[in-house]
Amino acid sequence: EYSKVSEVSRGRARFNQGRKSMLLYTGRAHYFMRHVIKGARHIILFGLPENMLLYPDLVNMLMAAPDGGSRNDEDGLGVEEPLSCLALFTKYDA
């Protein structure tokens, strides 16, 4: 959330193009910027979002994949790739 707009755009583009396999994105950045991250297959949350409206936004990013969550195999047939969302938290986070 403290990066320049050009740095954020460059990072999102590299992730969307597949040149980077991981993108670190904070809940604070999502709260203030509301970026839609395309191409996400898996989301790992370290702690539950403090604002309950952020969770559906993040999960809906999985559906915003450019190819709808599928990839092509060697035969050119679409193969569904599983999408996942994992939240890691402790009893102290509640």
QUIGI-V414258 format. One record per backbone hydrogen bond with DSSP energy under -1.0 kcal/mol. CO is the residue of the C=O (numbers start at 1). NH is the residue of the N-H. E is the energy in kcal/mol with one decimal. If there is no record, write none. Layout:
CO	NH	E
CO	NH	E
//
This chain:
4	8	-2.2
5	9	-2.6
6	10	-2.3
7	11	-2.3
8	12	-2.5
9	13	-2.3
10	14	-2.3
11	15	-2.1
12	16	-2.6
13	17	-2.2
14	19	-1.8
14	20	-1.4
26	30	-2.0
27	31	-2.4
28	32	-2.0
29	33	-2.8
30	34	-1.4
41	84	-1.9
43	86	-2.9
45	47	-1.1
45	88	-3.3
51	54	-1.9
54	58	-2.4
55	59	-2.4
56	60	-2.4
59	62	-1.3
65	68	-1.7
69	81	-2.0
71	79	-3.4
73	76	-1.6
77	73	-1.8
79	71	-2.2
84	43	-1.9
86	45	-3.3
88	47	-2.7
90	93	-1.5
//
